[in-house]
C-alpha cells in the first residue's frame, strides 16, 4: 500500500510539472504572433478615420480583445513559472517601503498616493515576486478609480495596504477573487478593463510562498482595501 501510494504521488507530481511546462511553452509561443497582431491593429487604428463606422467598431473590439489576450499570456507565463520548482528562488533582505515606492513611482501617471512608515520591519523576499504583487494590486485598484497605498508595521509583520474607490467586494466573493480566472462582479464583461482573471491569483500565490497572508476588506468610507502581510526577516 505504501509503495502504491508513493507511486501515485510521484505520477501526480510529474503530471503537474508537465502541465506547468505545457502552459509555459504554449504561452511563450503565443507571444510572437500576438505581438504581430497587436502591431497590425495599431497600424489599422491610425487609418481608422478612413474606415466605415462598422469597421471602426470592429477594430475597437479587436484591439480590446487583443490587449486582454496579451495580458493573459503574460499572466499565464507568470503562473507557469510559479507552478514549477521554486527551490532556487532568490531571496534578499528588502526595505518594503522603498520597494513599494519604486513601483508606485514607475507609474506616476496613476496618481496613487503612498505613505510609508520608517518603522516597517525589513522582510526577506524574492524582490521580483513582491514587485509583481504590488504592481498587480495597483492595476486592480486602477480599474476602480485608483486610491492610496500605505506600508507600515503590524506587530512583528509588515503590511502593504492598497485602497480603491470602487464599490467594494461582497463578502461572498472575498475568497473567490483570489482564484484563477475569477473576475468577481465583472465575470460577464468582455471589455479592456476586466483583466485576465489571473492578477489576484498571482498575488495570492506569491504572498503565500513567502509565508504571508493576503485578504480584502471594506475600506472606510467606501471601496475595497487589499491587505498583504509579510513576516519580519529573522535577525
C-alpha positions, 0 to 999 in steps of 0.5 A: 500500500505504501509503495502504491501510494508513493507511486501515485504521488510521484505520477501526480507530481510529474503530471503537474510539472508537465502541465506547468511546462505545457502552459509555459511553452504554449504561452511563450509561443503565443507571444510572437504572433500576438505581438504581430497582431497587436502591431497590425491593429495599431497600424489599422487604428491610425487609418481608422478615420478612413474606415466605415463606422462598422469597421471602426467598431470592429477594430475597437473590439479587436484591439480590446480583445487583443490587449486582454489576450496579451495580458493573459499570456503574460499572466499565464507565463507568470503562473507557469513559472510559479507552478514549477520548482521554486527551490532556487528562488532568490531571496534578499533582505528588502526595505518594503517601503522603498520597494513599494515606492519604486513601483508606485513611482514607475507609474506616476501617471496613476496618481496613487498616493503612498505613505510609508512608515520608517518603522516597517520591519525589513522582510526577506523576499524574492524582490521580483515576486513582491514587485509583481504583487504590488504592481498587480494590486495597483492595476486592480485598484486602477480599474476602480478609480485608483486610491492610496497605498500605505506600508507600515508595521503590524506587530512583528509583520509588515503590511502593504495596504492598497485602497480603491474607490470602487464599490467594494467586494461582497463578502461572498466573493472575498475568497473567490477573487483570489482564484484563477480566472475569477473576475468577481462582479465583472465575470460577464464583461468582455471589455479592456478593463476586466483583466485576465482573471489571473492578477489576484491569483498571482498575488495570492500565490506569491504572498503565500510562498513567502509565508504571508497572508493576503485578504480584502476588506471594506475600506472606510468610507467606501471601496475595497482595501487589499491587505498583504502581510509579510513576516519580519526577516529573522535577525 
